[in-house]
Amino acid sequence: MKLRFNWLYFLLALLIFAIEVLIAVYLHDGFIRPYVGDFLVVILIYCFVRSFVQAPMIQVALAVLAFSYLVETLQYFKVVKLLGLEHSRTANIVIGNYFTWTDILSYTLGIGFTILAEKLITGNKINRIKENTITS
């Protein structure tokens, strides 16, 4: 694992963060906000980590997924209330209050999508390099 700044991942993280803020502020529906928001948040965290950490894609993806599961588990045990932070808006937003299996599913699908997208993008890069090498 090496530390190295990557503008592409950082810009993707900023874009997804902006989308998450727009969802939080303007959407109060029963699907996009709860499910798409959770789907996107793991992609946001993944892109943010990849902005600074150069490590194998699967390792980063699984670490982000484990972190997301940890946060959800903390919600199950009502850690915000246990820490006396139930009146803290920031703690309630960052950690959350309610454990749900659909959040776990959304995180898992988000990381699955991320891995698939990375493999497709990386595969296309490798194929282009091979094609350029063969034709040169």
C-alpha positions in Angstrom: 0.0 0.0 0.0 1.4 3.4 -1.0 0.1 6.9 -0.5 -0.4 8.7 -3.8 -3.0 11.3 -4.8 -5.3 10.4 -7.7 -7.3 13.2 -9.1 -9.7 11.0 -11.0 -10.9 9.2 -7.9 -11.0 12.4 -5.9 -13.2 14.1 -8.6 -15.5 11.0 -8.6 -15.7 11.2 -4.8 -16.6 14.9 -5.0 -19.2 14.3 -7.7 -20.8 11.4 -5.7 -20.7 13.6 -2.5 -22.6 16.3 -4.4 -25.2 13.8 -5.5 -25.5 12.5 -2.0 -26.1 16.0 -0.6 -28.7 16.7 -3.3 -30.5 13.4 -2.4 -30.4 14.3 1.3 -31.7 17.8 0.8 -34.2 17.4 -2.0 -35.5 13.8 -2.0 -37.7 12.5 0.7 -39.0 9.4 -1.1 -39.2 5.8 -0.2 -36.6 4.4 -2.6 -33.8 6.8 -3.8 -33.0 8.4 -0.5 -32.8 5.2 1.6 -31.5 2.7 -1.0 -29.7 4.6 -3.7 -28.1 6.8 -1.0 -26.7 3.8 0.8 -25.6 2.2 -2.6 -23.7 5.4 -3.5 -22.2 6.0 -0.1 -19.9 3.0 -0.3 -18.8 4.0 -3.8 -18.1 7.5 -2.4 -16.0 6.1 0.4 -14.2 3.8 -2.0 -13.4 6.6 -4.4 -12.2 8.8 -1.5 -9.9 6.1 -0.2 -8.6 5.4 -3.7 -7.9 9.2 -4.0 -5.1 8.8 -1.5 -4.2 5.1 -1.2 -2.7 3.0 -3.9 -3.7 -0.5 -3.0 -5.3 -3.5 -4.7 -8.9 -2.8 -5.7 -10.3 -5.8 -4.0 -8.6 -5.0 -0.7 -9.9 -1.4 -0.7 -13.4 -2.5 -1.7 -13.6 -5.1 1.0 -12.2 -2.7 3.6 -14.8 -0.2 2.7 -17.5 -2.9 2.9 -16.3 -4.0 6.3 -16.3 -0.4 7.5 -19.8 0.0 6.3 -20.9 -3.2 8.0 -19.2 -1.9 11.2 -21.1 1.4 11.1 -24.4 -0.5 10.5 -23.5 -2.8 13.5 -22.9 0.3 15.7 -26.4 1.4 14.7 -27.8 -1.9 15.8 -26.2 -1.4 19.2 -27.5 2.2 19.4 -24.0 3.5 19.9 -25.1 7.1 19.4 -27.3 6.9 22.4 -24.8 4.8 24.4 -22.2 7.6 23.9 -24.7 10.3 24.9 -24.7 11.8 21.5 -28.4 11.3 20.6 -28.9 15.1 20.5 -25.9 15.6 18.1 -27.1 16.1 14.6 -23.6 15.3 13.2 -23.4 12.0 15.2 -26.9 11.0 14.0 -26.0 11.8 10.4 -22.5 10.2 10.4 -23.2 7.1 12.4 -27.0 6.9 12.0 -29.6 5.4 14.3 -31.3 2.5 12.7 -30.0 -0.9 11.7 -31.6 -2.5 8.7 -30.7 -5.5 6.5 -31.6 -3.4 3.4 -28.7 -1.1 4.3 -26.4 -4.1 4.4 -27.8 -5.2 1.0 -27.4 -1.7 -0.5 -23.7 -1.5 0.7 -23.0 -5.0 -0.7 -24.6 -4.2 -4.0 -22.7 -0.8 -4.1 -19.4 -2.5 -3.6 -20.3 -5.3 -6.0 -21.0 -2.6 -8.6 -17.8 -0.9 -7.8 -15.7 -4.0 -8.3 -17.5 -4.8 -11.6 -17.0 -1.3 -12.9 -13.3 -1.4 -11.9 -12.8 -4.7 -13.6 -14.6 -3.6 -16.8 -12.6 -0.3 -16.9 -9.3 -2.1 -16.1 -10.1 -4.9 -18.6 -10.7 -2.4 -21.3 -7.4 -0.6 -20.6 -5.5 -3.9 -20.7 -7.2 -4.9 -24.0 -6.3 -1.5 -25.6 -2.7 -1.9 -24.4 -2.5 -5.4 -25.9 -4.1 -4.2 -29.2 -1.6 -1.3 -29.4 1.3 -3.7 -28.7 0.2 -6.2 -31.3 -0.4 -3.6 -34.0 2.9 -1.8 -33.3 
